[in-house]
Amino acid sequence: MIIRNSLSPDIELVPFADMRDNAALKVAYLSWLNDMDVVRSIASPALLAPKGPEFVEDSFKRFTRPECRGFFIRFVPDSAFIGTVKLDGISEYTRSAWDGIMIGDRRYYGRGLAPKVYQVLLAYAFNVLSLRRVSGGCNERNIPMIKTFQRLGYTLEGRLRQADCLDGEYSDHLYFGILSEEFRAMNDVELMTEER
């Protein structure tokens, strides 16, 4: 199933499950994961060590579990996969999840694509999965991600002081959240799904 916003059709989200047998995409994904310029700003210790094909296979298992929806991001004008996005820790009880994004292909940095990706992801979360809230976080130095959260209508909900270590320097980790009605008030999305 491919997911897109008909009002901004240059971004498609393709589930990990649909791409399980795509060897070329797995090679590209591994290259993104091993590019320190890509993963450094995510501030995840697990991503800072060298990774092999087994890490990719573990990612496919993780992002296809019932409590997770992982997607590859396709930039339609170039017919190119450029990164990943996810909803993780999905709780049917609290109707909530955690988000995450990685634009892996650095040629697509600075094009304003993250907000478009998030609009599709959040519309899916709130309209298809019927979630009530989505949470996210980033390092205080990740200004593009902070601006993305703000643009979409997230609220800064917390700060863990000196929780991240980037390049040997400690810095704060910020936590954001958005409720379904907050998203709908600030974002115009016409979600379309297409079965593969």
C-alpha positions as CSV (number, residue, x, y, z in Angstrom):
1,M,0.0,0.0,0.0
2,I,1.4,3.4,-1.0
3,I,0.3,6.4,0.9
4,R,0.4,10.0,-0.4
5,N,-1.2,13.5,0.0
6,S,-3.1,14.3,-3.1
7,L,-2.5,18.0,-2.4
8,S,1.3,17.4,-2.4
9,P,1.9,14.3,-4.6
10,D,5.7,14.5,-4.8
11,I,6.0,12.3,-1.6
12,E,4.9,8.7,-1.3
13,L,5.3,6.4,1.8
14,V,5.9,2.8,0.9
15,P,5.7,0.2,3.7
16,F,8.9,-1.7,4.7
17,A,6.8,-4.9,4.2
18,D,6.3,-4.1,0.5
19,M,10.1,-3.6,0.0
20,R,11.4,-6.7,1.8
21,D,12.8,-8.2,-1.4
22,N,14.3,-5.0,-2.9
23,A,18.0,-5.7,-2.7
24,A,19.0,-2.4,-4.3
25,L,17.0,-0.5,-1.7
26,K,18.6,-2.5,1.1
27,V,22.0,-1.5,-0.1
28,A,21.0,2.2,-0.3
29,Y,19.4,2.0,3.2
30,L,22.6,0.5,4.6
31,S,24.7,3.3,3.1
32,W,22.4,5.9,4.7
33,L,22.8,4.1,8.1
34,N,26.5,4.2,7.8
35,D,26.8,7.8,6.7
36,M,27.7,9.7,9.9
37,D,26.5,13.0,8.4
38,V,23.0,11.4,8.1
39,V,22.7,9.6,11.5
40,R,24.7,12.0,13.7
41,S,21.8,14.4,14.1
42,I,19.4,11.6,15.1
43,A,21.5,11.3,18.3
44,S,20.9,7.6,18.7
45,P,23.9,5.6,20.1
46,A,22.8,2.5,18.1
47,L,23.2,4.4,14.9
48,L,26.7,5.7,15.6
49,A,28.4,2.3,15.3
50,P,29.2,0.7,12.0
51,K,26.3,-1.4,10.7
52,G,26.1,-4.5,8.4
53,P,23.4,-6.2,6.4
54,E,22.1,-7.9,9.6
55,F,21.2,-4.4,11.0
56,V,19.0,-3.8,7.8
57,E,17.3,-7.2,8.3
58,D,16.6,-6.4,12.0
59,S,15.2,-3.1,10.9
60,F,12.8,-4.8,8.5
61,K,11.7,-7.1,11.3
62,R,11.2,-4.2,13.7
63,F,9.4,-1.9,11.3
64,T,6.9,-4.6,10.3
65,R,5.8,-5.6,13.8
66,P,2.2,-5.0,14.8
67,E,3.2,-2.0,17.1
68,C,5.2,-0.3,14.4
69,R,4.6,1.1,10.9
70,G,7.8,1.7,9.0
71,F,7.9,3.4,5.5
72,F,10.4,4.2,2.9
73,I,10.1,7.7,1.5
74,R,9.9,8.0,-2.2
75,F,10.4,11.3,-4.0
76,V,8.1,10.9,-6.9
77,P,9.6,13.4,-9.4
78,D,12.9,11.5,-9.4
79,S,11.4,8.1,-8.7
80,A,14.0,7.8,-5.9
81,F,13.8,6.4,-2.4
82,I,15.4,9.1,-0.1
83,G,14.9,7.9,3.5
84,T,12.6,6.3,6.1
85,V,9.9,7.4,8.5
86,K,8.0,5.5,11.2
87,L,5.4,5.3,13.8
88,D,6.7,3.1,16.6
89,G,5.4,2.0,20.0
90,I,1.8,2.2,18.7
91,S,-0.5,1.7,21.7
92,E,-4.1,0.7,21.1
93,Y,-4.8,1.5,24.7
94,T,-3.6,5.1,24.7
95,R,-4.1,5.5,21.0
96,S,-0.6,7.0,20.7
97,A,2.7,6.4,19.0
98,W,6.3,7.8,18.6
99,D,7.5,9.2,15.2
100,G,10.9,9.1,13.6
101,I,12.4,10.2,10.3
102,M,15.7,9.8,8.5
103,I,16.3,11.6,5.2
104,G,19.1,9.3,4.1
105,D,20.0,10.7,0.7
106,R,21.8,14.0,1.4
107,R,21.0,15.3,-2.1
108,Y,17.5,15.9,-0.7
109,Y,18.5,18.0,2.3
110,G,17.3,21.5,2.4
111,R,14.3,21.0,0.1
112,G,11.6,21.2,2.7
113,L,10.6,17.6,2.3
114,A,10.4,16.6,6.0
115,P,7.2,18.5,6.7
116,K,5.6,17.0,3.6
117,V,6.6,13.5,4.8
118,Y,5.2,14.2,8.2
119,Q,1.9,15.4,6.9
120,V,1.4,12.1,5.2
121,L,2.6,10.1,8.2
122,L,0.4,12.0,10.7
123,A,-2.6,12.0,8.4
124,Y,-2.2,8.2,8.3
125,A,-1.7,8.0,12.1
126,F,-4.8,10.1,12.9
127,N,-7.2,9.1,10.0
128,V,-6.3,5.5,9.3
129,L,-5.0,4.2,12.6
130,S,-7.3,6.5,14.6
131,L,-4.5,7.6,17.0
132,R,-5.1,10.4,19.4
133,R,-1.5,11.7,19.8
134,V,2.0,11.3,18.3
135,S,5.2,12.1,20.1
136,G,8.6,12.8,18.8
137,G,12.0,14.1,19.8
138,C,15.3,15.5,18.6
139,N,18.5,17.0,19.8
140,E,18.4,20.7,20.5
141,R,21.0,21.3,17.7
142,N,18.7,19.7,15.1
143,I,17.2,23.0,14.0
144,P,15.6,21.7,10.8
145,M,13.7,19.0,12.9
146,I,12.6,21.6,15.5
147,K,11.3,23.8,12.7
148,T,9.5,20.8,11.2
149,F,7.8,20.0,14.5
150,Q,6.8,23.7,15.0
151,R,5.5,24.1,11.4
152,L,3.2,21.0,11.8
153,G,1.7,22.1,15.1
154,Y,3.7,20.0,17.6
155,T,4.1,21.4,21.2
156,L,7.4,21.3,23.0
157,E,6.6,19.1,26.0
158,G,9.9,18.4,27.7
159,R,13.6,18.7,27.7
160,L,16.2,16.2,29.1
161,R,19.2,18.3,29.9
162,Q,22.6,17.0,28.7
163,A,21.0,13.7,27.6
164,D,22.7,13.5,24.2
165,C,26.4,13.2,23.4
166,L,27.2,14.4,19.9
167,D,30.9,14.5,18.8
168,G,32.0,14.4,22.4
169,E,29.8,17.3,23.5
170,Y,26.7,17.0,25.7
171,S,23.5,18.7,24.7
172,D,19.8,18.6,25.5
173,H,17.1,16.3,24.0
174,L,13.8,17.9,23.3
175,Y,10.4,16.1,23.3
176,F,7.4,17.2,21.2
177,G,3.8,16.0,20.9
178,I,0.8,16.7,18.7
179,L,-2.8,15.8,19.1
180,S,-5.1,14.8,16.2
181,E,-7.2,18.0,16.4
182,E,-4.0,20.2,16.5
183,F,-2.7,18.5,13.4
184,R,-6.0,18.9,11.5
185,A,-6.2,22.6,12.5
186,M,-2.8,23.4,11.0
187,N,-2.4,20.9,8.0
188,D,-4.4,20.4,4.9
189,V,-4.1,16.8,3.8
190,E,-6.1,14.6,1.4
191,L,-4.7,11.2,2.2
192,M,-4.8,8.7,-0.6
193,T,-3.8,5.0,-0.4
194,E,-3.1,2.7,-3.3
195,E,-2.7,-1.0,-3.0
196,R,0.4,-2.4,-4.7
